[in-house]
């Protein structure tokens, strides 16, 4: 795939703007897994000095979107099938914990923010909206992570979410635009179900809706990557998530 066209960047917070630009290019597939991100080439392409580019590359590495190899440089992260399964399981664990805590700690302002994000997502319907869709999708999940009230958990989730290669799903949509409406609509319904469960204060429902959403992602990534879905299910079953939810149901129905 050809390199992205140069775009004019504002001078303020240049490092962050370059980071946003590069992360968007990774997500939509203009930079592919394993591709080297040459500091001098990016600086020339964007018409900036190398210093903010170097800082932006450091942010990409910190965010889990790229990796730095000693004496060689920075390249887009390349995730193996085993790593993808491990990241999926980690994200599942973290999201379940986050939602469980968010039920008790989410503020009216955070609920309103989630509602606003979903309204914005509902207006996205074309391939040109993919970058914005990805950004809002992250904001949705990160707002719930913030609502957990646990800063350490929030930080760990952010790192795990950045490692989760959602760009693969978006790249698949770009290559198969006929599925865009189906994927976007399904995800929006799942997100709304999570938001409604959080607003209701029903922890069991919120956990179940979150699990439904993650299972949807599991199916999508199994299809895209060729990973046997049974392998992902087996790894997940070792966590005992369903038994945990069932135990919570029993506990709520039979309080001490």
Secondary structure, 3 states (H helix, E strand, C coil): CCCCCCCCCCCCCHHHHHHHHHHHHHHCCCCCCCCECCHHHHHHHHCCCHHHHHHHHHHHHHCCCEEEECCCEEEECCCCHHHHHHHHHHHHHHHHHHHHHHHHHCCHHHHHHHHHHHHHHCCCCCHHHHHHHHHHHHHHHHHHHHHCCCHHHHHHHHHHHHHCCHHHHHHHHHHCHHHHHHHHHHHHHHHHHHHHHHHHCCHHHHHHHHHHHHHHHHHHHHHHHCCCHHHHHHHHHCCCHHHHHHHHHHHHHCCC
